[in-house]
């Protein structure tokens, strides 16, 4: 993991309280040391993160790291349907 590959995400509850999480970017090969939570597809990292949070129980408490996916199969299909550029991000938790 490189220090510059850290993303800070913040969510705000309806009562105004906030929750922060740091998500570490993985280098090639490092993903083997973690358990995959899932893959988010979106127009940017924050969009992918939001999709992961909506579709995985306790995502905020479990997510530890991410890696931009090089597999373009699904992003190419979404781009063809929407006309927008998309990325896919794999999210990981500690074992």
KAGICOR-V844151 format. One record per pair of residues at least 12 apart in sequence whose C-alpha atoms are under 10 Angstrom apart, sorted by sequence separation. I is the first residue (numbers start at 1). J is the second residue. D is the distance in whole Angstrom. If there is no record, write none. Layout:
i & j & d
I & J & D
I & J & D
This chain:
i & j & d
8 & 20 & 7
9 & 21 & 5
10 & 22 & 9
39 & 51 & 9
40 & 52 & 5
74 & 86 & 9
75 & 87 & 6
8 & 21 & 6
9 & 22 & 6
38 & 51 & 10
39 & 52 & 7
40 & 53 & 9
74 & 87 & 9
75 & 88 & 7
7 & 21 & 8
8 & 22 & 5
9 & 23 & 8
38 & 52 & 7
40 & 54 & 10
49 & 63 & 10
72 & 86 & 9
74 & 88 & 8
7 & 22 & 6
8 & 23 & 6
37 & 52 & 8
40 & 55 & 9
72 & 87 & 8
73 & 88 & 10
6 & 22 & 7
7 & 23 & 5
8 & 24 & 9
39 & 55 & 10
71 & 87 & 9
72 & 88 & 8
6 & 23 & 6
7 & 24 & 6
38 & 55 & 9
49 & 66 & 9
70 & 87 & 9
71 & 88 & 8
5 & 23 & 8
6 & 24 & 5
7 & 25 & 8
37 & 55 & 10
38 & 56 & 8
69 & 87 & 8
70 & 88 & 8
71 & 89 & 10
5 & 24 & 6
6 & 25 & 6
37 & 56 & 8
68 & 87 & 8
69 & 88 & 5
70 & 89 & 9
4 & 24 & 9
5 & 25 & 5
6 & 26 & 9
37 & 57 & 10
68 & 88 & 6
69 & 89 & 5
70 & 90 & 10
3 & 24 & 8
4 & 25 & 8
5 & 26 & 8
38 & 59 & 10
45 & 66 & 10
67 & 88 & 9
68 & 89 & 4
69 & 90 & 6
2 & 24 & 8
3 & 25 & 8
5 & 27 & 9
37 & 59 & 8
67 & 89 & 6
68 & 90 & 6
69 & 91 & 10
1 & 24 & 7
2 & 25 & 7
45 & 68 & 9
66 & 89 & 7
67 & 90 & 5
68 & 91 & 9
1 & 25 & 6
2 & 26 & 8
66 & 90 & 6
67 & 91 & 7
1 & 26 & 5
2 & 27 & 8
37 & 62 & 8
38 & 63 & 10
65 & 90 & 8
66 & 91 & 4
67 & 92 & 8
1 & 27 & 6
23 & 49 & 10
37 & 63 & 7
65 & 91 & 6
66 & 92 & 6
1 & 28 & 9
36 & 63 & 9
37 & 64 & 10
39 & 66 & 9
64 & 91 & 8
65 & 92 & 5
66 & 93 & 9
35 & 63 & 10
36 & 64 & 10
37 & 65 & 10
38 & 66 & 10
39 & 67 & 9
40 & 68 & 10
41 & 69 & 10
63 & 91 & 7
64 & 92 & 6
65 & 93 & 7
1 & 30 & 8
35 & 64 & 10
36 & 65 & 9
37 & 66 & 10
39 & 68 & 9
40 & 69 & 10
62 & 91 & 10
63 & 92 & 6
64 & 93 & 5
65 & 94 & 8
34 & 64 & 9
35 & 65 & 10
36 & 66 & 9
39 & 69 & 8
62 & 92 & 8
63 & 93 & 5
64 & 94 & 7
34 & 65 & 8
62 & 93 & 6
63 & 94 & 8
43 & 75 & 10
59 & 91 & 9
61 & 93 & 9
62 & 94 & 8
41 & 74 & 8
42 & 75 & 8
59 & 92 & 10
31 & 65 & 9
41 & 75 & 7
59 & 93 & 9
30 & 65 & 10
31 & 66 & 9
31 & 67 & 8
42 & 78 & 9
43 & 79 & 10
9 & 46 & 8
23 & 60 & 10
30 & 67 & 9
41 & 78 & 9
42 & 79 & 10
52 & 89 & 9
7 & 45 & 9
8 & 46 & 10
22 & 60 & 10
48 & 86 & 9
52 & 90 & 9
7 & 46 & 9
11 & 50 & 10
21 & 60 & 7
24 & 63 & 9
25 & 64 & 9
26 & 65 & 7
27 & 66 & 9
28 & 67 & 8
47 & 86 & 10
48 & 87 & 8
49 & 88 & 10
52 & 91 & 8
9 & 49 & 9
20 & 60 & 9
21 & 61 & 8
23 & 63 & 7
24 & 64 & 6
25 & 65 & 6
26 & 66 & 6
27 & 67 & 8
28 & 68 & 10
47 & 87 & 9
48 & 88 & 7
49 & 89 & 8
9 & 50 & 10
19 & 60 & 9
21 & 62 & 10
22 & 63 & 9
23 & 64 & 5
24 & 65 & 4
25 & 66 & 5
26 & 67 & 5
27 & 68 & 10
43 & 84 & 8
44 & 85 & 9
45 & 86 & 10
47 & 88 & 10
48 & 89 & 6
49 & 90 & 9
21 & 63 & 8
22 & 64 & 7
23 & 65 & 5
24 & 66 & 6
25 & 67 & 6
26 & 68 & 9
42 & 84 & 10
43 & 85 & 6
44 & 86 & 7
45 & 87 & 8
47 & 89 & 10
48 & 90 & 9
49 & 91 & 8
21 & 64 & 8
22 & 65 & 8
23 & 66 & 7
24 & 67 & 9
25 & 68 & 8
42 & 85 & 8
43 & 86 & 5
44 & 87 & 7
45 & 88 & 8
48 & 91 & 9
23 & 67 & 10
42 & 86 & 5
43 & 87 & 6
44 & 88 & 9
45 & 89 & 7
41 & 86 & 7
42 & 87 & 6
43 & 88 & 9
44 & 89 & 9
41 & 87 & 6
42 & 88 & 7
40 & 87 & 8
41 & 88 & 4
42 & 89 & 8
40 & 88 & 6
41 & 89 & 7
11 & 60 & 9
39 & 88 & 7
40 & 89 & 5
41 & 90 & 9
10 & 60 & 10
39 & 89 & 5
40 & 90 & 6
9 & 60 & 9
38 & 89 & 8
39 & 90 & 4
40 & 91 & 8
38 & 90 & 6
39 & 91 & 6
37 & 90 & 8
38 & 91 & 6
39 & 92 & 9
36 & 90 & 7
37 & 91 & 5
38 & 92 & 7
36 & 91 & 6
37 & 92 & 5
38 & 93 & 10
35 & 91 & 9
36 & 92 & 4
37 & 93 & 6
34 & 91 & 9
35 & 92 & 5
36 & 93 & 6
37 & 94 & 10
7 & 65 & 9
34 & 92 & 6
35 & 93 & 5
36 & 94 & 9
6 & 65 & 9
7 & 66 & 9
31 & 90 & 9
33 & 92 & 9
34 & 93 & 6
35 & 94 & 6
36 & 95 & 9
5 & 65 & 10
6 & 66 & 9
31 & 91 & 9
32 & 92 & 10
33 & 93 & 9
34 & 94 & 5
35 & 95 & 6
5 & 66 & 9
31 & 92 & 8
33 & 94 & 8
34 & 95 & 6
5 & 67 & 10
31 & 93 & 10
33 & 95 & 8
1 & 65 & 9
26 & 90 & 10
26 & 91 & 10
25 & 91 & 9
26 & 92 & 9
24 & 91 & 10
25 & 92 & 10
23 & 91 & 9
24 & 92 & 9
23 & 92 & 9
23 & 93 & 10
